Amino acid sequence: MSGTAESLLARMLGKKLFVVLWKAHEGAQLGPVLHEHLQFMIDLEKRGVLFASGPLSGTPGDGLSVLRAASMDEAQAIAERDPFVLKGLRTFDLREWTVMEGSIGLTINCSDRSVALA
């Protein structure tokens, strides 16, 4: 692939998303609130707000979520409504992320209505 950096950048996606890095408080008991947290995240997913989310390896209770939001303030408000945060079990660091490169694979099989994400 040839061209200047500027010409390559001009063709890239440039989609603004927000990354939430969740940090569980030491000794936090997340289990009793897990169902409520999962319902919250599934609701965000169904409304198209949650791009991706899940736990991070290493420290139990830590995680990462990627949100679609119009602004940092909106993403902050969403993260603050997480039940783990509301109950004082987690804190978070919020960062704006610009998606430039990458790929997402999707296969839709019409014969059995199955969908696979790669």
Phi, psi and omega in degrees: 000130182243175180120172179278163176302320180298319180291325177292315180298324183296334181270348185284163187300307180065032182276125179275125174229176180231129181259128176252119175260108184274137178231117179282142174292144180303130179079004181297135177262095184279336185310311182296342182251357186302315181300315179297318178298313181297321177298318178300312182293320178296322176298316177300318179299311182297329179274000178081011181275323184267117177279313181199153181197152175170173182285154173259145178285158176111296182242117179303135178094345177279150181202180180218135175228146176242122184249147168263117180214158182282338184201168176298320179299318179295317178297321178299314180297322178296310182299324181292340179273354178299132181304326177297322179287313180302327182267007176073023182265340182219153166241178180208156172244132184246131180227141171280138182230132176255116179279120181247312184236164176133178178211154176230128179255136180224128177241126176244118179261109183294329185296328179232010178059030178268152180230136177229136178253130180249000000 
